Amino acid sequence: MRKNIFYRCGAAALGLAMALAAPGIASAAGQEKTLTGEVVDLMCYLDHGAKGEKHQGCAEKCIQSGGPVGLLSGDDLYLVVGEHKPMNDQLAPEAGKTIRLKGKVVEKHGMKMIENAEIVK
């Protein structure tokens, strides 16, 4: 079971990383915003809607293992990255919890992202 979770996490992370590295994915234009939402691991959330307290332990493991991190804010889902690097170490303990993030919000090809994100206390 554990091996399967890490395999799925790694495969999904690789696919997402390849998509983000493609030309034209990230837009230079964006607005600085503060968003409130639940920290989710994108693989499980997109695959089978996993979120919340019941999924907290799994989400934390997937995020710690390098899986992409999302912020579910209302009906909007954002990929979360720090200053041009992942924030997994900071966000793993927040999995399944509602937090506030401040950063530049961009959207390209239907994908929303908050970059240069920082946790607002």
DSSP file (Angstrom, degrees, kcal/mol; ACC not computed):
  #  RESIDUE AA STRUCTURE BP1 BP2  ACC     N-H-->O    O-->H-N    N-H-->O    O-->H-N    TCO  KAPPA ALPHA  PHI   PSI    X-CA   Y-CA   Z-CA
    1    1 A M     >        0   0    0      0, 0.0     4,-2.2     0, 0.0     5,-0.1   0.000 360.0 360.0 360.0 -51.0    0.0    0.0    0.0
    2    2 A R  H  >  +     0   0    0      1,-0.2     4,-2.3     2,-0.2     5,-0.2   0.912 360.0  50.7 -60.9 -43.5    2.7    2.5    1.0
    3    3 A K  H  > S+     0   0    0      1,-0.2     4,-2.2     2,-0.2    -1,-0.2   0.896 109.2  52.1 -61.2 -40.4    4.8    1.7   -2.0
    4    4 A N  H  > S+     0   0    0      2,-0.2     4,-2.6     1,-0.2    -1,-0.2   0.902 108.3  50.8 -63.3 -42.4    1.7    2.2   -4.3
    5    5 A I  H  X S+     0   0    0     -4,-2.2     4,-2.8     1,-0.2    -2,-0.2   0.941 112.8  45.2 -61.3 -47.4    1.0    5.6   -2.7
    6    6 A F  H  X S+     0   0    0     -4,-2.3     4,-2.6     2,-0.2    -1,-0.2   0.854 112.3  52.1 -67.6 -33.5    4.6    6.8   -3.3
    7    7 A Y  H  X S+     0   0    0     -4,-2.2     4,-2.5    -5,-0.2     5,-0.2   0.946 112.9  44.3 -64.8 -47.0    4.6    5.4   -6.8
    8    8 A R  H  X S+     0   0    0     -4,-2.6     4,-2.4     1,-0.2     5,-0.2   0.911 114.2  50.5 -63.7 -41.9    1.4    7.3   -7.7
    9    9 A C  H  X S+     0   0    0     -4,-2.8     4,-2.4    -5,-0.2    -2,-0.2   0.936 112.7  46.0 -60.5 -47.4    2.7   10.4   -6.0
   10   10 A G  H  X S+     0   0    0     -4,-2.6     4,-2.2     2,-0.2    -2,-0.2   0.899 112.9  49.0 -64.2 -42.2    6.0   10.3   -7.9
   11   11 A A  H  X S+     0   0    0     -4,-2.5     4,-2.0     2,-0.2    -1,-0.2   0.914 113.8  45.8 -65.5 -43.1    4.4    9.6  -11.3
   12   12 A A  H  X S+     0   0    0     -4,-2.4     4,-2.4    -5,-0.2     5,-0.2   0.899 111.8  52.0 -67.4 -39.7    1.9   12.4  -10.9
   13   13 A A  H  X S+     0   0    0     -4,-2.4     4,-2.6    -5,-0.2    -2,-0.2   0.904 108.8  50.8 -63.1 -41.0    4.5   14.9   -9.7
   14   14 A L  H  X S+     0   0    0     -4,-2.2     4,-2.3     2,-0.2    -1,-0.2   0.921 110.7  48.8 -63.2 -43.8    6.7   14.1  -12.7
   15   15 A G  H  X S+     0   0    0     -4,-2.0     4,-2.0     1,-0.2    -2,-0.2   0.912 113.3  46.5 -62.5 -43.3    3.8   14.7  -15.1
   16   16 A L  H  X S+     0   0    0     -4,-2.4     4,-2.3     2,-0.2    -2,-0.2   0.902 111.2  51.8 -66.4 -40.9    2.9   18.0  -13.4
   17   17 A A  H  X S+     0   0    0     -4,-2.6     4,-1.6     1,-0.2    -2,-0.2   0.897 109.5  50.1 -62.4 -40.3    6.5   19.1  -13.4
   18   18 A M  H  X S+     0   0    0     -4,-2.3     4,-0.7     1,-0.2    -1,-0.2   0.901 110.5  50.0 -65.3 -40.1    6.9   18.4  -17.1
   19   19 A A  H >< S+     0   0    0     -4,-2.0     3,-0.7     1,-0.2    -2,-0.2   0.897 111.1  48.5 -65.2 -39.8    3.7   20.3  -17.9
   20   20 A L  H 3< S+     0   0    0     -4,-2.3     6,-0.3     1,-0.2    -1,-0.2   0.788 107.0  56.2 -71.5 -26.3    4.9   23.3  -15.9
   21   21 A A  H 3< S+     0   0    0     -4,-1.6    -1,-0.2    -5,-0.2    -2,-0.2   0.652  85.2 104.3 -79.1 -14.3    8.3   23.3  -17.6
   22   22 A A  S X< S-     0   0    0     -4,-0.7     3,-1.4    -3,-0.7     4,-0.3  -0.361  86.4 -93.8 -68.0 146.8    6.7   23.5  -21.0
   23   23 A P  T 3  S+     0   0    0      0, 0.0    -1,-0.1     0, 0.0    -2,-0.1  -0.295 107.3  21.7 -59.7 141.8    6.9   26.9  -22.8
   24   24 A G  T 3  S+     0   0    0      2,-0.2    -2,-0.1    -3,-0.1    -3,-0.1   0.479  89.2 109.4  85.0   2.3    3.9   29.2  -22.2
   25   25 A I  S <  S+     0   0    0     -3,-1.4     2,-0.4    -5,-0.2    86,-0.1   0.942  72.5  49.4 -78.8 -46.9    2.6   27.5  -19.1
   26   26 A A  S    S-     0   0    0     -4,-0.3     2,-0.4    -6,-0.3    -2,-0.2  -0.773  77.3-144.4 -97.3 136.3    3.4   30.2  -16.5
   27   27 A S        -     0   0    0     -2,-0.4    81,-0.0     2,-0.2    -2,-0.0  -0.780   9.1-146.2 -98.8 140.4    2.4   33.8  -17.2
   28   28 A A  S    S+     0   0    0     -2,-0.4     2,-0.2    78,-0.0    -1,-0.1   0.788  82.1  81.3 -73.3 -26.7    4.6   36.7  -16.2
   29   29 A A        +     0   0    0     78,-0.1     2,-0.3    -3,-0.0    78,-0.3  -0.553  59.3 129.7 -79.9 144.5    1.4   38.8  -15.5
   30   30 A G        -     0   0    0     -2,-0.2     2,-0.4    76,-0.1    76,-0.2  -0.944  47.7-112.9 179.1 164.5   -0.3   38.3  -12.2
   31   31 A Q  E     -A  105   0A   0     74,-1.5    74,-3.0    -2,-0.3     2,-0.4  -0.909  27.7-118.2-115.6 141.8   -1.8   40.0   -9.2
   32   32 A E  E     +A  104   0A   0     -2,-0.4     2,-0.3    72,-0.3    72,-0.2  -0.647  49.7 163.0 -72.6 125.2   -0.5   39.8   -5.6
   33   33 A K  E     -A  103   0A   0     70,-2.9    70,-2.4    -2,-0.4     2,-0.5  -0.944  39.7-132.4-141.5 160.9   -3.4   38.3   -3.6
   34   34 A T  E     -A  102   0A   0     -2,-0.3     2,-0.3    68,-0.2    68,-0.3  -0.988  30.5-171.0-114.5 123.8   -4.0   36.7   -0.3
   35   35 A L  E     -A  101   0A   0     66,-3.2    66,-2.8    -2,-0.5     2,-0.4  -0.876  13.5-152.6-116.9 146.9   -6.1   33.5   -0.5
   36   36 A T  E     +A  100   0A   0     -2,-0.3     2,-0.3    64,-0.2    64,-0.2  -0.973  40.0 113.8-116.6 131.7   -7.6   31.3    2.1
   37   37 A G  E     -A   99   0A   0     62,-2.4    62,-2.8    -2,-0.4     2,-0.4  -0.987  61.5 -66.8-176.4-179.5   -8.2   27.6    1.5
   38   38 A E  E     -AB  98  72A   0     34,-2.3    34,-2.9    -2,-0.3     2,-0.5  -0.713  42.2-125.0 -90.5 134.8   -7.4   24.0    2.4
   39   39 A V  E     +cB  95  71A   0     58,-2.2    57,-2.9    55,-0.5     2,-0.3  -0.683  40.4 174.7 -77.0 122.7   -3.9   22.6    1.6
   40   40 A V  E     - B   0  70A   0     30,-2.5    30,-3.2    -2,-0.5     2,-0.6  -0.928  38.4-118.2-128.0 152.3   -4.4   19.5   -0.5
   41   41 A D  E  >  - B   0  69A   0     -2,-0.3     4,-2.1    28,-0.2    28,-0.2  -0.840  29.2-142.8 -86.6 125.9   -2.0   17.1   -2.3
   42   42 A L  H  > S+     0   0    0     26,-2.1     4,-2.7    -2,-0.6     5,-0.3   0.806  90.7  60.4 -63.2 -32.4   -3.0   17.6   -5.9
   43   43 A M  H  > S+     0   0    0     25,-0.5     4,-2.1     1,-0.2    -1,-0.2   0.966 112.2  35.3 -63.5 -52.6   -2.6   13.9   -6.9
   44   44 A C  H  > S+     0   0    0      2,-0.2     4,-2.6     1,-0.2     6,-1.5   0.870 118.5  52.3 -70.3 -36.4   -5.2   12.5   -4.6
   45   45 A Y  H  X S+     0   0    0     -4,-2.1     4,-2.0     4,-0.3    -2,-0.2   0.949 115.8  39.1 -65.4 -47.2   -7.5   15.4   -4.8
   46   46 A L  H  < S+     0   0    0     -4,-2.7    -2,-0.2    -5,-0.2    -1,-0.2   0.850 119.0  48.7 -71.5 -33.0   -7.6   15.4   -8.6
   47   47 A D  H  < S-     0   0    0     -4,-2.1    -2,-0.2    -5,-0.3    -3,-0.2   0.938 138.9  -7.5 -73.1 -48.3   -7.6   11.6   -8.8
   48   48 A H  H  < S-     0   0    0     -4,-2.6    -3,-0.2    -5,-0.2    -2,-0.2   0.139  93.6-102.2-143.8  24.8  -10.4   10.9   -6.3
   49   49 A G     <  +     0   0    0     -4,-2.0    -4,-0.3    -5,-0.3     2,-0.2   0.671  57.1 171.4  68.8  18.3  -11.4   14.1   -4.6
   50   50 A A        +     0   0    0     -6,-1.5     2,-0.3    -7,-0.1    -1,-0.2  -0.425  15.9 125.6 -68.2 130.4   -9.5   13.3   -1.4
   51   51 A K        +     0   0    0     -2,-0.2     4,-0.5   -11,-0.1     3,-0.3  -0.958  30.0  49.1-165.2 176.5   -9.4   16.2    1.1
   52   52 A G  S >> S-     0   0    0     -2,-0.3     3,-0.9     1,-0.2     4,-0.5  -0.115 100.0 -38.5  79.5-172.7  -10.1   17.2    4.6
   53   53 A E  G >4 S+     0   0    0      1,-0.3     3,-0.9     2,-0.2     4,-0.4   0.833 130.7  59.1 -60.5 -37.6   -9.3   15.7    8.0
   54   54 A K  G 34 S+     0   0    0     -3,-0.3    -1,-0.3     1,-0.2     4,-0.2   0.811 113.6  38.4 -63.2 -29.7   -9.9   12.1    6.8
   55   55 A H  G <> S+     0   0    0     -3,-0.9     4,-2.8    -4,-0.5     5,-0.3   0.400  86.2 104.9-100.6   1.2   -7.2   12.4    4.2
   56   56 A Q  H <X S+     0   0    0     -3,-0.9     4,-2.4    -4,-0.5     5,-0.2   0.874  79.2  47.5 -54.3 -47.9   -4.8   14.6    6.2
   57   57 A G  H  > S+     0   0    0     -4,-0.4     4,-1.9     2,-0.2    -1,-0.2   0.917 115.3  44.6 -63.2 -45.1   -2.2   11.8    7.0
   58   58 A C  H  > S+     0   0    0     -4,-0.2     4,-2.7     2,-0.2     5,-0.2   0.920 113.0  51.6 -65.0 -44.2   -2.0   10.6    3.4
   59   59 A A  H  X S+     0   0    0     -4,-2.8     4,-2.6     1,-0.2     5,-0.2   0.903 108.5  51.5 -60.8 -41.4   -1.8   14.1    2.1
   60   60 A E  H  X S+     0   0    0     -4,-2.4     4,-2.6    -5,-0.3    -1,-0.2   0.914 111.1  47.7 -62.8 -42.0    1.0   15.0    4.4
   61   61 A K  H  X S+     0   0    0     -4,-1.9     4,-1.8     2,-0.2    -2,-0.2   0.919 112.9  48.1 -64.5 -43.9    3.0   11.9    3.3
   62   62 A C  H  <>S+     0   0    0     -4,-2.7     5,-2.6     2,-0.2    -2,-0.2   0.909 113.8  46.5 -64.6 -41.2    2.5   12.7   -0.4
   63   63 A I  H ><5S+     0   0    0     -4,-2.6     3,-1.6     1,-0.2    -2,-0.2   0.919 111.3  51.8 -67.0 -42.9    3.5   16.3    0.0
   64   64 A Q  H 3<5S+     0   0    0     -4,-2.6    -1,-0.2     1,-0.3    -2,-0.2   0.834 105.6  56.6 -60.9 -32.3    6.5   15.3    2.1
   65   65 A S  T 3<5S-     0   0    0     -4,-1.8    -1,-0.3    -5,-0.2    -2,-0.2   0.415 130.6 -91.9 -83.5   4.1    7.6   12.9   -0.7
   66   66 A G  T < 5S+     0   0    0     -3,-1.6    -3,-0.2     1,-0.3    -2,-0.1   0.500  72.8 151.9 104.6   4.7    7.6   15.7   -3.3
   67   67 A G      < -     0   0    0     -5,-2.6    -1,-0.3    -6,-0.2   -57,-0.1  -0.318  56.1 -89.6 -65.9 152.6    4.0   15.6   -4.6
   68   68 A P        -     0   0    0      0, 0.0   -26,-2.1     0, 0.0   -25,-0.5  -0.344  41.3-136.6 -66.5 144.4    2.6   18.8   -5.9
   69   69 A V  E     -B   41   0A   0     11,-0.5    11,-2.7   -28,-0.2     2,-0.3  -0.822  20.1-170.2-106.2 138.9    0.7   21.0   -3.4
   70   70 A G  E     -BD  40  79A   0    -30,-3.2   -30,-2.5    -2,-0.4     2,-0.5  -0.863  18.7-142.5-123.9 160.9   -2.6   22.7   -4.0
   71   71 A L  E     -BD  39  78A   0      7,-2.2     7,-2.1    -2,-0.3     2,-0.9  -0.987  13.3-155.2-120.9 117.9   -4.7   25.3   -2.3
   72   72 A L  E     +BD  38  77A   0    -34,-2.9   -34,-2.3    -2,-0.5     2,-0.7  -0.837  18.3 176.1 -95.2 106.3   -8.5   24.6   -2.6
   73   73 A S  E >   - D   0  76A   0      3,-2.8     3,-2.1    -2,-0.9     2,-0.3  -0.897  61.3 -56.5-117.0 100.2  -10.1   28.0   -2.1
   74   74 A G  T 3  S-     0   0    0     -2,-0.7   -36,-0.1     1,-0.3   -37,-0.0  -0.531 120.2 -20.9  65.1-125.6  -13.8   27.8   -2.6
   75   75 A D  T 3  S+     0   0    0     -2,-0.3     2,-0.4    -3,-0.1    -1,-0.3   0.400 122.4  94.1 -92.3   1.1  -14.4   26.3   -6.1
   76   76 A D  E <   -D   73   0A   0     -3,-2.1    -3,-2.8     2,-0.0     2,-0.4  -0.772  57.0-160.6-101.6 140.3  -10.9   27.3   -7.2
   77   77 A L  E     -D   72   0A   0     -2,-0.4    35,-0.5    -5,-0.2     2,-0.4  -0.976  10.2-169.9-120.1 128.9   -7.8   25.1   -7.1
   78   78 A Y  E     -D   71   0A   0     -7,-2.1    -7,-2.2    -2,-0.4     2,-0.4  -0.944  23.6-130.3-120.8 137.8   -4.3   26.5   -7.2
   79   79 A L  E     -De  70 113A   0     33,-2.3    35,-2.9    -2,-0.4     2,-0.5  -0.710  32.9-143.8 -74.6 135.8   -0.9   24.9   -7.6
   80   80 A V  E     + e   0 114A   0    -11,-2.7   -11,-0.5    -2,-0.4     7,-0.4  -0.921  27.7 162.8-112.3 127.0    1.3   26.4   -4.8
   81   81 A V        -     0   0    0     33,-2.2    36,-2.2    -2,-0.5     3,-0.1  -0.979  26.6-137.4-136.0 152.0    5.0   27.1   -5.3
   82   82 A G  S    S-     0   0    0      3,-3.1    34,-2.3    -2,-0.3     2,-2.2   0.262  71.8 -31.7 -81.4-146.8    7.4   29.3   -3.3
   83   83 A E  S    S-     0   0    0      1,-0.3    -1,-0.2    33,-0.2    32,-0.0  -0.520 123.1 -46.2 -77.3  81.4    9.9   31.6   -4.9
   84   84 A H  S    S+     0   0    0     -2,-2.2    -1,-0.3     1,-0.2    31,-0.0   0.776 130.0  77.8  60.0  31.6   10.5   29.4   -8.0
   85   85 A K  S    S-     0   0    0      0, 0.0    -3,-3.1     0, 0.0    -1,-0.2  -0.976  89.8 -83.3-157.8 158.9   10.7   26.3   -5.9
   86   86 A P        -     0   0    0      0, 0.0    -5,-0.1     0, 0.0    -3,-0.1  -0.226  21.4-155.4 -63.4 156.1    8.4   23.9   -4.0
   87   87 A M    >>  +     0   0    0     -7,-0.4     4,-2.3     1,-0.1     3,-0.6  -0.022  51.5 128.4-115.8  25.5    7.2   24.7   -0.5
   88   88 A N  H 3>  +     0   0    0      1,-0.3     4,-2.5     2,-0.2    -1,-0.1   0.861  68.1  53.4 -55.8 -43.0    6.5   21.1    0.4
   89   89 A D  H 34 S+     0   0    0      1,-0.2    -1,-0.3     2,-0.2    -2,-0.1   0.879 115.0  41.6 -61.6 -37.4    8.5   21.2    3.7
   90   90 A Q  H <4 S+     0   0    0     -3,-0.6    -1,-0.2     1,-0.1    -2,-0.2   0.844 121.1  40.5 -76.7 -34.3    6.5   24.2    4.9
   91   91 A L  H >< S+     0   0    0     -4,-2.3     3,-1.3     1,-0.2     4,-0.4   0.694  92.3  80.7 -94.0 -19.7    3.1   23.0    3.7
   92   92 A A  G >< S+     0   0    0     -4,-2.5     3,-1.7     1,-0.3    -1,-0.2   0.912  93.5  50.4 -54.9 -45.7    3.2   19.2    4.5
   93   93 A P  G 3  S+     0   0    0      0, 0.0    -1,-0.3     0, 0.0    -2,-0.1   0.700 108.0  55.9 -66.5 -15.2    2.3   19.9    8.2
   94   94 A E  G X  S+     0   0    0     -3,-1.3     3,-2.4    -4,-0.2   -55,-0.5   0.400  76.5 136.3 -94.3   1.0   -0.6   22.0    7.0
   95   95 A A  B <  S+c   39   0A   0     -3,-1.7   -55,-0.2    -4,-0.4   -35,-0.1  -0.226  76.2  11.0 -54.5 132.8   -2.2   19.3    4.9
   96   96 A G  T 3  S+     0   0    0    -57,-2.9    -1,-0.3     1,-0.3     2,-0.3   0.425 108.5 109.4  79.7  -1.3   -5.9   19.1    5.3
   97   97 A K  S <  S-     0   0    0     -3,-2.4   -58,-2.2   -58,-0.1     2,-0.5  -0.708  72.6-114.7-106.3 157.6   -6.0   22.4    7.2
   98   98 A T  E     +A   38   0A   0     -2,-0.3     2,-0.3   -60,-0.2   -60,-0.2  -0.811  46.5 160.6 -91.2 126.4   -7.3   25.8    6.2
   99   99 A I  E     -A   37   0A   0    -62,-2.8   -62,-2.4    -2,-0.5     2,-0.4  -0.824  37.3-115.3-135.3 173.9   -4.5   28.4    5.9
  100  100 A R  E     -AF  36 120A   0     20,-0.5    20,-2.8    -2,-0.3     2,-0.4  -0.963  27.9-171.7-114.9 134.0   -3.9   31.8    4.3
  101  101 A L  E     -AF  35 119A   0    -66,-2.8   -66,-3.2    -2,-0.4     2,-0.4  -0.970   8.3-157.8-124.6 141.0   -1.3   32.2    1.5
  102  102 A K  E     +AF  34 118A   0     16,-2.6    16,-1.9    -2,-0.4     2,-0.3  -0.960  39.0 105.0-115.7 135.8   -0.1   35.4   -0.1
  103  103 A G  E    S-A   33   0A   0    -70,-2.4   -70,-2.9    -2,-0.4     2,-0.6  -0.983  70.4 -54.6 177.1-175.7    1.6   35.5   -3.5
  104  104 A K  E     -AF  32 115A   0     11,-2.3    11,-2.8    -2,-0.3     2,-0.5  -0.744  48.0-149.5 -86.8 121.3    1.3   36.2   -7.2
  105  105 A V  E     +AF  31 114A   0    -74,-3.0   -74,-1.5    -2,-0.6     2,-0.3  -0.816  23.5 169.7 -96.5 124.8   -1.8   34.5   -8.7
  106  106 A V  E     - F   0 113A   0      7,-2.6     7,-2.6    -2,-0.5     2,-0.4  -0.912  17.1-162.4-130.1 157.9   -1.4   33.6  -12.4
  107  107 A E  E     + F   0 112A   0     -2,-0.3     2,-0.3   -78,-0.3     5,-0.2  -0.988  13.8 165.8-142.6 133.3   -3.5   31.5  -14.8
  108  108 A K  E >  S- F   0 111A   0      3,-2.1     3,-2.1    -2,-0.4    -2,-0.0  -0.978  70.5  -4.2-148.4 132.4   -2.4   30.0  -18.1
  109  109 A H  T 3  S-     0   0    0     -2,-0.3     3,-0.1     1,-0.3    -1,-0.1   0.838 130.2 -54.9  53.8  36.8   -4.1   27.4  -20.2
  110  110 A G  T 3  S+     0   0    0      1,-0.2     2,-0.5     0, 0.0    -1,-0.3   0.412 111.2 120.9  82.0  -2.2   -6.8   26.9  -17.5
  111  111 A M  E <   - F   0 108A   0     -3,-2.1    -3,-2.1   -86,-0.1     2,-0.4  -0.841  48.8-153.9-100.6 129.6   -4.3   26.2  -14.7
  112  112 A K  E     + F   0 107A   0     -2,-0.5   -33,-2.3   -35,-0.5     2,-0.3  -0.796  16.9 176.6-101.2 143.3   -4.2   28.5  -11.7
  113  113 A M  E     -eF  79 106A   0     -7,-2.6    -7,-2.6    -2,-0.4     2,-0.6  -0.999  26.2-151.7-145.2 144.0   -1.1   29.0   -9.6
  114  114 A I  E     -eF  80 105A   0    -35,-2.9   -33,-2.2    -2,-0.3     3,-0.4  -0.974  29.8-174.4-113.4 115.3    0.0   31.0   -6.7
  115  115 A E  E     + F   0 104A   0    -11,-2.8   -11,-2.3    -2,-0.6   -33,-0.2  -0.676  61.5  27.6-111.4 164.4    3.7   31.6   -6.9
  116  116 A N  E    S+     0   0A   0    -34,-2.3   -34,-0.2    -2,-0.2   -33,-0.2   0.851  90.7 178.8  53.2  34.7    6.2   33.2   -4.6
  117  117 A A  E     -     0   0A   0    -36,-2.2     2,-0.3    -3,-0.4   -14,-0.2  -0.326  16.7-177.4 -72.0 147.2    3.7   32.1   -2.0
  118  118 A E  E     - F   0 102A   0    -16,-1.9   -16,-2.6    -3,-0.1     2,-0.3  -0.993  31.5-108.1-142.3 145.5    4.2   32.6    1.7
  119  119 A I  E     - F   0 101A   0     -2,-0.3     2,-0.6   -18,-0.2   -18,-0.2  -0.557  27.5-143.7 -75.3 130.8    2.1   31.5    4.7
  120  120 A V  E       F   0 100A   0    -20,-2.8   -20,-0.5    -2,-0.3    -1,-0.0  -0.860 360.0 360.0 -96.6 121.1    0.2   34.4    6.3
  121  121 A K              0   0    0     -2,-0.6    -1,-0.1   -22,-0.1   -20,-0.0   0.440 360.0 360.0 -88.1 360.0    0.0   33.9   10.1
